[in-house]
């Protein structure tokens, strides 16, 4: 029978708190796999054994289950394996044919064996040598390559069974979503903020999203784009609430009453104040942004000081020291890049100053802010549209 061996990553090192992380991760896994049919779950030796039952054993379901497991934070590796009795003759008889799909088109391989059950009559070196010889006999076109093989075959002898796996896949890593509290992401339609959300979810935060609209200056397609980002991110982050707020009046107030070069930093402060109010009402512990130092005018050190002055909770900026190439690489990996590059602009591009202030003084910004009508920000934060993504 094929099963999944879901191997713990960082949570294996959590000591006395390990069980809390483990239980949350298993809850997240069950939620991800539940639409695919029934599975049983057994944990031992920092591994979760996931066995398909009641219709989940079809190949298409197993392929999809494997894909979903690779998006669960907390797992260091995922092995789709054949579960076998702990009898070497049976391991060869059933295990070698199981490898055919991977080995028939490969040129080289190696065997890595691990004997957790020390009572098994063959040690790890003997298992590698003997099982490798059986593979070569069945697939004579192969060569043994211990350094960079096309396929690494994993053979493990555990307490109750033996397991053969032709392909160990790297898991999502991190710690399970929901173990570090919850935070609110300022989600634009760009590349950076979805990556920031992903990175903080990887550190165990439950993340919800706050998006600002500026109709009629921004289109309905811009909102659809953001909703698509939330749907994609929910594969990693679990259920996501998207809060949409109309910022048009506040932006027009800034445009009409303040110097053009200060519009960007004043807008960022307005966004931050609204986010903080929402955090207080809905019990978020922090705000997350996709800011990267020096990338645009609102992300210079001086501008960030002005933005942070409007915050009364921590502001996490996980991509702050990364360049665009690094951020884009993560966006491509998690599937948000193609969505983020759709040509529908968000509210940050509305009324963009020709020469934004790169080094604004906080005292100047605070003085100019007194010209603005605080009711606009208050009204914005009280008119919220909410959508939920990632529901089963």
C-alpha positions in Angstrom: 0.0 0.0 0.0 1.2 3.5 -0.8 1.3 5.9 2.1 2.8 9.3 2.8 5.6 9.8 5.3 5.3 13.4 6.3 8.5 14.3 8.1 8.7 17.1 10.6 11.0 20.0 10.0 11.8 22.7 12.6 9.1 21.5 15.0 11.0 18.3 15.8 13.4 20.6 17.8 10.7 22.3 19.9 11.2 20.3 23.1 8.4 20.4 25.6 6.3 22.5 23.3 6.6 20.1 20.4 3.2 18.5 20.9 1.4 21.9 20.5 3.1 22.5 17.2 2.5 18.9 16.1 -1.2 19.0 16.9 -1.7 22.2 15.0 0.2 21.0 12.0 -1.9 17.8 11.9 -5.0 19.9 12.1 -3.8 21.9 9.1 -3.0 18.8 7.2 -6.4 17.2 7.8 -8.1 20.4 6.6 -6.0 20.4 3.4 -6.6 16.7 2.6 -10.2 16.3 3.7 -11.7 17.1 0.2 -9.7 14.2 -1.3 -11.3 11.3 0.7 -10.5 9.6 4.0 -7.0 9.3 5.5 -5.7 7.8 8.7 -3.0 9.5 10.7 -0.4 7.9 12.9 2.7 9.7 14.4 6.0 8.3 15.5 9.6 9.3 15.5 9.0 12.9 14.2 7.1 11.4 11.2 3.3 11.5 10.4 2.2 8.4 8.6 -0.8 9.3 6.3 -2.6 6.3 4.9 -5.4 6.7 2.3 -8.7 5.0 2.9 -12.3 5.3 1.6 -11.7 6.4 -2.0 -8.5 8.4 -1.4 -6.2 5.7 -2.8 -6.7 6.5 -6.5 -3.6 7.8 -8.2 -5.1 11.2 -9.1 -6.0 11.8 -5.4 -2.6 10.7 -4.2 -1.0 13.1 -6.7 -3.1 15.9 -5.4 -2.6 14.9 -1.8 1.2 15.1 -2.4 0.9 18.5 -3.9 -1.1 19.8 -1.0 1.2 18.3 1.6 4.0 20.3 0.1 2.2 23.5 1.0 1.8 22.7 4.7 4.2 24.7 6.9 5.9 22.6 9.5 6.9 19.7 7.2 10.5 19.3 6.3 10.0 16.5 3.7 7.3 14.4 2.1 7.9 10.9 1.0 5.3 9.0 -1.0 6.3 5.5 -0.1 5.3 1.8 -0.4 4.6 0.2 3.0 6.0 -3.3 3.2 6.5 -6.1 5.8 9.9 -6.1 7.5 11.1 -9.1 5.5 14.0 -8.5 3.1 12.7 -10.9 0.5 9.3 -9.1 0.4 11.1 -5.7 0.3 12.9 -6.8 -2.9 10.0 -8.6 -4.4 7.5 -5.7 -4.1 9.8 -2.7 -3.6 11.9 -3.0 -6.8 8.9 -3.0 -9.2 7.4 -0.1 -7.3 10.5 2.0 -8.4 10.0 1.4 -12.1 8.2 4.6 -13.0 11.1 6.7 -11.6 14.0 4.5 -12.7 13.0 3.5 -16.2 13.9 6.9 -17.6 16.8 7.6 -15.2 20.5 7.1 -16.0 21.8 6.9 -12.4 20.7 6.2 -8.9 21.8 5.5 -5.4 20.2 3.9 -2.3 20.0 5.6 1.1 19.0 3.2 3.9 18.0 3.9 7.5 17.5 1.2 10.0 15.5 2.6 12.9 14.7 -0.9 14.1 18.0 -2.2 15.3 16.6 -5.7 15.6 16.4 -6.0 11.8 19.0 -8.5 10.8 20.7 -6.3 8.1 22.4 -3.0 9.0 22.1 0.2 6.9 25.2 -0.5 4.9 24.2 -4.0 4.0 20.7 -2.8 3.0 22.2 -0.2 0.7 24.5 -2.7 -0.9 22.0 -5.5 -1.3 19.0 -3.5 -2.3 21.1 -1.5 -4.7 22.3 -4.7 -6.3 18.7 -5.9 -6.7 17.8 -2.6 -8.4 20.7 -2.9 -10.8 19.7 -6.4 -11.7 16.2 -5.3 -12.5 17.3 -2.1 -14.3 20.7 -2.9 -16.0 20.8 0.4 -17.9 21.4 2.3 -14.6 24.7 3.3 -13.1 25.4 4.0 -9.4 26.2 7.6 -8.7 26.8 8.4 -5.0 27.2 12.2 -5.6 24.6 13.5 -8.0 22.2 10.6 -9.0 19.1 11.2 -11.1 17.1 9.2 -8.5 17.8 8.7 -4.8 15.9 5.6 -3.5 15.1 5.8 0.2 14.7 2.5 2.1 13.7 2.8 5.8 13.2 0.0 8.3 10.9 1.4 11.0 9.3 -0.2 14.1 6.3 -1.7 12.4 7.0 -1.7 8.6 9.6 -1.1 5.9 9.2 1.7 3.4 10.6 2.2 -0.1 10.5 5.7 -1.6 11.8 6.8 -5.0 11.5 10.5 -4.4 11.8 12.5 -1.2 10.4 16.0 -1.7 11.4 19.0 0.3 8.5 20.3 2.4 7.4 23.9 3.0 9.4 24.1 6.2 8.7 26.8 8.9 6.2 26.2 11.7 2.5 25.5 11.5 0.1 28.4 10.7 -1.8 29.3 13.8 1.0 28.8 16.3 2.2 32.4 16.5 -1.0 34.5 16.7 -2.5 36.5 13.9 -1.6 39.5 11.9 -3.0 41.8 9.2 -1.3 42.1 5.9 -1.5 45.4 3.9 -2.1 43.6 0.5 -1.6 45.6 -2.7 -1.9 44.0 -6.1 1.9 44.0 -6.4 4.6 41.3 -6.1 6.0 42.1 -2.7 3.1 42.0 -0.2 1.9 38.5 -1.1 5.5 37.3 -0.6 5.5 39.0 2.8 2.3 37.3 3.7 3.7 33.9 2.8 6.9 34.5 4.7 5.1 35.4 7.9 2.6 32.5 7.6 5.7 30.3 7.4 6.6 31.6 10.8 3.3 30.4 12.2 1.1 33.5 11.9 -2.5 33.4 10.8 -2.7 36.1 8.2 -5.7 38.1 7.0 -5.5 40.8 4.3 -6.4 44.5 4.2 -6.8 46.0 0.7 -7.5 49.6 -0.2 -9.6 50.5 -3.2 -10.0 53.9 -4.9 -13.0 53.9 -7.2 -13.4 55.3 -9.8 -9.6 55.6 -10.1 -9.1 51.9 -9.6 -11.1 49.2 -11.5 -13.1 46.2 -10.5 -10.4 44.1 -12.2 -7.9 45.3 -9.6 -10.1 43.9 -6.9 -10.5 40.6 -8.8 -6.7 40.4 -9.0 -6.4 40.8 -5.2 -9.0 38.2 -4.7 -7.1 35.8 -6.9 -3.9 36.5 -4.8 -5.9 35.6 -1.7 -7.1 32.4 -3.2 -3.6 31.4 -4.2 -2.1 32.3 -0.8 -4.7 30.3 1.0 -3.0 27.1 -0.3 -0.2 28.0 2.1 -1.9 30.2 4.7 -5.2 28.4 5.2 -8.4 30.4 5.5 -7.9 34.1 4.7 -10.2 37.0 5.4 -9.9 39.9 2.9 -11.0 43.3 4.2 -11.6 45.9 1.4 -11.8 49.6 2.3 -12.6 52.5 0.0 -9.8 55.1 0.4 -10.9 57.6 -2.3 -12.1 60.4 -0.1 -9.0 60.3 2.1 -6.8 60.4 -1.0 -8.6 63.3 -2.5 -8.3 65.1 0.8 -4.5 64.6 0.8 -4.4 65.7 -2.9 -6.4 68.9 -2.3 -4.8 70.1 0.9 -1.1 69.0 1.0 2.0 69.6 -1.2 2.3 67.0 -3.9 5.7 65.7 -2.8 4.2 64.6 0.6 1.3 62.7 -0.8 2.9 59.2 -0.7 4.0 59.4 2.9 0.7 60.9 4.0 -1.2 58.2 2.3 0.9 55.5 3.9 0.2 57.0 7.3 -3.5 57.0 6.6 -3.4 53.3 5.6 -1.4 52.5 8.7 -3.9 54.3 11.0 -6.8 52.5 9.4 -5.0 49.2 9.8 -4.2 49.8 13.4 -7.9 50.6 14.1 -8.9 47.4 12.5 -6.3 45.4 14.4 -7.6 46.8 17.7 -11.2 45.9 16.8 -10.4 42.4 15.6 -7.5 41.5 17.8 -4.6 41.3 15.5 -1.2 41.5 17.1 0.8 43.0 14.2 0.7 44.5 10.7 2.7 43.0 7.8 3.9 45.0 4.8 5.9 44.2 1.7 8.2 47.2 2.1 11.8 46.8 0.9 14.3 49.6 1.8 14.9 52.0 -1.1 12.6 50.3 -3.6 10.2 53.2 -3.9 9.8 56.6 -2.3 7.6 55.4 0.5 10.2 52.9 1.5 13.2 55.0 2.3 14.4 54.9 5.9 13.0 58.5 6.5 9.6 57.6 5.0 9.4 54.4 7.1 10.0 56.4 10.2 7.1 58.6 9.3 4.9 55.5 8.6 5.8 53.8 11.9 4.9 56.9 13.9 1.3 56.2 12.9 1.5 52.6 14.3 0.8 51.4 17.8 1.6 47.7 17.1 4.6 45.9 15.7 5.0 46.3 11.9 6.7 43.2 10.3 8.5 43.7 7.0 9.9 40.3 6.1 11.3 41.4 2.7 12.8 44.7 3.8 16.4 43.6 3.1 15.6 41.7 -0.2 16.0 42.9 -3.7 13.4 42.5 -6.4 15.1 39.4 -7.9 14.9 37.6 -4.6 11.3 38.6 -4.0 10.3 37.6 -7.5 11.9 34.2 -7.1 9.7 33.5 -4.1 6.6 34.9 -5.9 7.2 32.5 -8.8 7.7 29.5 -6.4 4.4 30.1 -4.6 2.4 31.0 -7.8 1.6 34.6 -7.1 3.9 36.2 -9.6 1.7 35.8 -12.7 -1.3 37.2 -10.8 0.7 40.2 -9.4 1.9 41.2 -12.8 -1.6 41.5 -14.3 -1.9 45.1 -15.6 -4.5 46.3 -13.1 -3.3 49.1 -10.8 -4.0 49.5 -7.0 -4.7 52.6 -5.0 -1.0 53.3 -4.4 -0.6 54.4 -8.0 -3.4 57.0 -7.7 -2.2 60.6 -7.6 1.5 59.5 -7.6 3.6 62.6 -7.2 6.1 63.5 -9.9 8.9 64.1 -7.4 8.0 62.4 -4.1 9.8 63.5 -0.9 12.6 60.9 -0.3 13.6 62.2 3.1 10.5 63.6 4.8 10.9 65.0 8.3 8.4 63.6 10.7 7.6 67.1 12.1 6.7 68.3 8.6 4.5 65.3 8.0 2.7 65.7 11.3 2.2 69.4 10.6 0.7 68.8 7.2 -1.5 66.0 8.5 -3.4 68.6 10.6 -4.8 70.0 7.4 -6.7 66.8 6.7 -10.2 65.8 7.8 -9.8 63.0 10.3 -13.4 62.0 9.5 -12.4 60.5 6.2 -10.1 58.0 7.9 -12.8 57.2 10.5 -15.4 56.7 7.7 -13.1 54.5 5.8 -12.5 52.2 8.7 -16.2 51.8 9.4 -17.1 50.7 5.8 -15.6 47.4 5.2 -16.4 44.6 2.8 -15.2 41.2 3.8 -14.7 38.0 1.8 -13.3 34.7 2.9 -10.9 32.5 0.9 -9.7 29.0 1.4 -12.9 27.6 2.8 -13.6 23.9 2.3 
